[in-house]
């Protein structure tokens, strides 16, 4: 009973995190108008790391961190960065709606990769729920036609990186304190984003006085760093200790739903029939994942019944 209660808390917590990510999409979009994407992510993830550092000092791990643990966690953090990297470059060649749909493919990629890499089978009700949710996402993000270009391919590889991040987080978060596990990942993304910003972007903009007195930029960095990064990823690592990676991926598909409704409320966008249908399918898929399918009767049980 206690495990079921914790699982429900983890599920609700992850839905709230996804709500945060979806509702701040407009905030990030406004900030990107003033600063390049890698620079924004560098500031966001470095600030998020600094927010969590005092908690690590105060709440020490029960077991000492090993070099292997640090290396593995940094690798998982790099997967997260790689997802953002490929998604960002993909957006140069494809539309935001297609990017949202292809990124959402990670909800299906997670159970597939779990089976291919770890030979783990996901619950059938969850797999069916993922497919229904993916259908909903297609209504939500795609237009009448769907063609493939370079941006789509880059975004697809980004979805694979996000899927591996979810899977590996689920595998290794049980072995470490969630705060420590989260902080190392965020630091990896922050450092990697800084390096790529120095290589590919105009650093004069990132350190200009005009940027750092811009209230829109400051608000976006603080909100996304504190609530949508440090707290959100900390909650994600805690939640993935108690729910499957497939279910976590299914919950994350709610992000474009929350983003769409936020755009309607705060950016004066129109709520279309496609958005309503798509959101309904995604919610339906999530509810279906909570309904356990009847277990197959084993031979032993059948014989006893006879």
C-alpha positions as CSV (number, residue, x, y, z in Angstrom):
1,X,0.0,0.0,0.0
2,X,2.8,2.4,0.9
3,X,4.6,1.7,-2.4
4,X,1.4,2.4,-4.3
5,X,1.0,5.7,-2.5
6,X,4.6,6.7,-3.2
7,X,4.1,5.8,-6.9
8,X,1.0,8.0,-7.1
9,X,2.9,10.9,-5.4
10,X,5.7,10.4,-7.9
11,X,3.2,10.4,-10.8
12,X,1.5,13.6,-9.7
13,X,4.8,15.3,-9.0
14,X,6.0,14.5,-12.5
15,X,2.8,15.8,-14.0
16,X,3.3,19.1,-12.1
17,X,6.9,19.3,-13.4
18,X,5.6,18.7,-17.0
19,X,3.0,21.4,-16.4
20,X,5.9,23.8,-15.4
21,X,7.9,23.0,-18.5
22,X,4.8,23.5,-20.7
23,X,3.6,26.7,-19.2
24,X,7.1,28.4,-19.4
25,X,7.5,27.7,-23.1
26,X,6.2,31.3,-23.9
27,X,8.6,32.7,-21.3
28,X,11.6,31.0,-22.9
29,X,10.5,32.0,-26.4
30,X,10.4,35.6,-25.3
31,X,13.9,35.4,-23.8
32,X,15.4,33.8,-26.9
33,X,14.5,37.0,-28.8
34,X,17.3,38.7,-26.8
35,X,20.0,36.0,-26.4
36,X,21.2,33.0,-28.4
37,X,19.8,29.5,-27.4
38,X,23.1,28.0,-26.1
39,X,23.9,31.1,-24.1
40,X,20.5,31.0,-22.5
41,X,20.8,27.3,-21.6
42,X,24.3,28.0,-20.2
43,X,23.0,30.7,-17.9
44,X,19.9,28.6,-17.0
45,X,21.7,25.4,-16.1
46,X,24.6,27.0,-14.4
47,X,22.3,29.0,-12.1
48,X,20.2,25.9,-11.5
49,X,23.4,24.1,-10.4
50,X,24.3,26.9,-8.0
51,X,20.8,26.7,-6.5
52,X,21.3,23.0,-5.7
53,X,24.9,23.2,-4.4
54,X,24.0,24.3,-0.9
55,X,21.6,21.3,-0.5
56,X,24.5,18.9,-1.4
57,X,26.8,20.5,1.2
58,X,24.1,20.4,3.8
59,X,22.7,16.9,3.0
60,X,25.7,14.7,2.4
61,X,25.3,11.3,0.6
62,X,25.3,8.2,2.8
63,X,27.9,6.6,0.6
64,X,30.9,8.4,-0.9
65,X,30.7,9.3,-4.5
66,X,33.0,7.3,-6.8
67,X,34.7,8.4,-10.0
68,X,32.6,5.9,-11.9
69,X,29.3,7.3,-10.5
70,X,30.4,10.9,-11.4
71,X,31.4,9.7,-14.9
72,X,28.1,7.8,-15.5
73,X,26.0,10.8,-14.2
74,X,27.9,13.2,-16.3
75,X,27.3,11.0,-19.3
76,X,23.6,11.0,-18.6
77,X,23.7,14.8,-18.3
78,X,25.5,14.9,-21.7
79,X,22.6,12.9,-23.2
80,X,20.3,15.6,-21.9
81,X,22.5,18.3,-23.4
82,X,22.7,16.4,-26.7
83,X,18.9,16.3,-26.9
84,X,18.7,20.1,-26.5
85,X,21.6,20.5,-29.0
86,X,20.0,18.4,-31.8
87,X,16.6,19.9,-31.1
88,X,18.0,23.4,-31.3
89,X,19.9,22.9,-34.6
90,X,16.9,21.0,-36.0
91,X,14.7,24.0,-35.5
92,X,16.8,25.9,-38.1
93,X,15.5,23.6,-40.8
94,X,12.0,22.4,-39.5
95,X,8.9,23.9,-38.0
96,X,8.2,24.2,-34.2
97,X,5.2,22.0,-34.6
98,X,7.1,19.2,-36.3
99,X,9.9,19.5,-33.8
100,X,7.4,19.1,-31.0
101,X,5.9,16.0,-32.6
102,X,9.2,14.3,-33.4
103,X,10.6,15.1,-29.9
104,X,7.4,13.5,-28.5
105,X,8.4,10.3,-30.3
106,X,10.6,9.5,-27.3
107,X,7.4,8.3,-25.6
108,X,7.4,5.4,-28.0
109,X,11.2,5.1,-28.3
110,X,11.6,4.5,-24.5
111,X,9.8,1.1,-24.4
112,X,11.5,0.1,-27.7
113,X,15.0,1.0,-26.5
114,X,14.3,-0.6,-23.1
115,X,13.6,-3.9,-25.0
116,X,16.4,-3.6,-27.5
117,X,19.1,-2.6,-25.0
118,X,18.0,-4.1,-21.7
119,X,15.5,-6.8,-22.9
120,X,12.9,-5.3,-20.6
121,X,9.2,-5.6,-21.6
122,X,6.9,-2.8,-20.7
123,X,3.3,-3.3,-19.5
124,X,1.0,-3.7,-22.5
125,X,-1.5,-1.1,-21.1
126,X,1.3,1.4,-20.9
127,X,2.5,0.7,-24.5
128,X,-1.0,1.0,-25.9
129,X,-1.4,4.3,-23.8
130,X,1.9,5.6,-25.4
131,X,0.6,4.9,-28.9
132,X,-2.8,6.6,-28.2
133,X,-0.9,9.6,-26.7
134,X,1.4,9.8,-29.7
135,X,-1.7,9.9,-32.0
136,X,-3.0,12.8,-29.8
137,X,0.4,14.5,-30.2
138,X,0.1,14.2,-34.0
139,X,-3.3,16.0,-33.9
140,X,-1.8,18.6,-31.6
141,X,1.3,19.4,-33.7
142,X,1.1,18.3,-37.3
143,X,-0.7,19.9,-40.2
144,X,-2.2,18.3,-43.3
145,X,1.2,17.1,-44.7
146,X,4.3,15.6,-43.3
147,X,7.6,15.7,-45.3
148,X,11.1,14.8,-44.1
149,X,14.0,17.3,-44.1
150,X,17.4,17.7,-42.4
151,X,15.8,19.4,-39.4
152,X,13.5,16.4,-38.9
153,X,16.4,14.0,-38.9
154,X,18.4,16.0,-36.4
155,X,15.3,16.3,-34.2
156,X,14.7,12.6,-34.4
157,X,18.3,11.9,-33.1
158,X,17.5,14.5,-30.4
159,X,14.4,12.4,-29.4
160,X,16.6,9.3,-29.2
161,X,19.0,11.2,-26.8
162,X,16.0,12.3,-24.7
163,X,14.7,8.7,-24.6
164,X,18.1,7.5,-23.4
165,X,18.2,10.2,-20.8
166,X,14.9,9.0,-19.4
167,X,16.0,5.4,-19.5
168,X,19.4,5.9,-17.9
169,X,18.0,8.3,-15.3
170,X,15.5,5.5,-14.3
171,X,18.4,3.0,-14.1
172,X,20.9,5.0,-12.1
173,X,18.9,7.4,-9.9
174,X,18.2,4.6,-7.5
175,X,22.0,4.3,-6.8
176,X,22.5,7.9,-5.7
177,X,21.0,10.7,-3.7
178,X,18.6,12.4,-6.1
179,X,19.9,15.9,-5.4
180,X,23.5,14.9,-6.1
181,X,22.5,12.9,-9.2
182,X,20.5,16.0,-10.5
183,X,23.2,18.5,-9.7
184,X,26.0,16.7,-11.6
185,X,23.7,16.4,-14.7
186,X,22.7,20.1,-14.6
187,X,26.4,21.1,-14.2
188,X,27.2,19.0,-17.3
189,X,24.5,20.6,-19.4
190,X,25.6,24.1,-18.2
191,X,29.3,23.5,-19.0
192,X,28.5,21.9,-22.4
193,X,26.2,24.7,-23.3
194,X,28.8,27.3,-22.4
195,X,31.4,25.6,-24.6
196,X,29.0,25.4,-27.6
197,X,27.9,29.0,-27.0
198,X,31.6,30.2,-27.2
199,X,32.1,28.2,-30.4
200,X,28.9,28.9,-32.3
201,X,27.4,32.1,-30.9
202,X,28.2,35.8,-30.5
203,X,29.4,36.1,-26.9
204,X,29.3,40.0,-27.0
205,X,25.5,39.7,-26.8
206,X,25.7,37.3,-23.8
207,X,27.7,39.7,-21.7
208,X,26.3,43.0,-22.8
209,X,24.9,45.5,-20.3
210,X,21.6,45.7,-22.2
211,X,20.9,42.0,-21.8
212,X,21.5,42.0,-18.1
213,X,19.2,44.9,-17.4
214,X,16.5,43.4,-19.6
215,X,13.7,42.4,-17.2
216,X,12.3,39.8,-19.7
217,X,15.6,38.0,-19.9
218,X,16.3,38.1,-16.2
219,X,12.8,36.9,-15.4
220,X,13.1,34.0,-17.9
221,X,16.5,32.9,-16.6
222,X,15.4,33.0,-12.9
223,X,12.1,31.3,-13.4
224,X,13.4,28.5,-15.7
225,X,16.6,27.9,-13.6
226,X,14.9,27.7,-10.2
227,X,11.5,26.1,-11.0
228,X,11.9,24.5,-14.3
229,X,15.4,23.1,-14.0
230,X,16.8,22.7,-10.4
231,X,13.4,21.8,-8.7
232,X,11.9,20.1,-11.8
233,X,14.8,17.8,-12.6
234,X,15.3,17.0,-8.9
235,X,11.6,16.0,-8.8
236,X,12.1,14.0,-12.0
237,X,15.0,12.0,-10.5
238,X,12.9,11.3,-7.3
239,X,9.9,10.3,-9.4
240,X,11.9,7.9,-11.6
241,X,13.0,6.0,-8.5
242,X,9.3,4.9,-8.1
243,X,7.8,4.7,-11.6
244,X,8.9,3.1,-14.9
245,X,10.8,5.0,-17.6
246,X,8.0,4.2,-20.0
247,X,5.4,5.8,-17.8
248,X,7.7,8.8,-17.2
249,X,8.0,9.3,-21.0
250,X,4.2,9.1,-21.3
251,X,3.8,11.9,-18.7
252,X,6.3,14.1,-20.5
253,X,4.1,14.0,-23.6
254,X,1.8,16.3,-21.7
255,X,4.3,19.2,-22.2
256,X,3.0,20.3,-25.6
257,X,-0.6,20.1,-24.3
258,X,0.2,22.5,-21.4
259,X,2.2,24.6,-23.8
260,X,-0.7,24.9,-26.2
261,X,-3.2,25.9,-23.5
262,X,-0.7,28.4,-22.0
263,X,-0.3,30.0,-25.5
264,X,-4.1,30.3,-25.6
265,X,-4.3,32.0,-22.2
266,X,-1.2,34.3,-22.3
267,X,-0.2,34.6,-26.0
268,X,-3.7,35.1,-27.5
269,X,-3.4,32.0,-29.7
270,X,-6.6,30.3,-30.8
271,X,-7.7,26.9,-29.4
272,X,-8.3,24.8,-32.5
273,X,-10.4,21.6,-32.8
274,X,-7.1,19.7,-33.5
275,X,-5.7,20.9,-30.2
276,X,-8.8,19.8,-28.3
277,X,-8.8,16.4,-30.0
278,X,-5.0,15.9,-29.5
279,X,-5.2,16.9,-25.9
280,X,-8.1,14.5,-25.3
281,X,-6.2,11.6,-26.8
282,X,-3.1,12.4,-24.7
283,X,-5.2,12.7,-21.5
284,X,-7.0,9.4,-22.4
285,X,-3.7,7.7,-23.0
286,X,-2.5,8.8,-19.5
287,X,-5.7,7.6,-17.9
288,X,-5.4,4.2,-19.7
289,X,-1.8,3.7,-18.4
290,X,-3.3,3.8,-14.9
291,X,-5.7,0.9,-15.6
292,X,-3.9,-2.5,-15.1
293,X,-4.7,-5.2,-17.7
294,X,-5.9,-8.5,-16.3
295,X,-3.0,-10.9,-15.6
296,X,-2.8,-14.0,-17.7
297,X,-3.5,-17.2,-15.7
298,X,-0.5,-19.4,-15.4
299,X,-0.6,-23.1,-16.2
300,X,-0.3,-23.9,-12.5
301,X,-3.4,-21.9,-11.6
302,X,-5.3,-23.5,-14.4
303,X,-4.4,-27.0,-13.2
304,X,-5.4,-26.1,-9.6
305,X,-8.7,-24.8,-10.9
306,X,-9.3,-28.1,-12.7
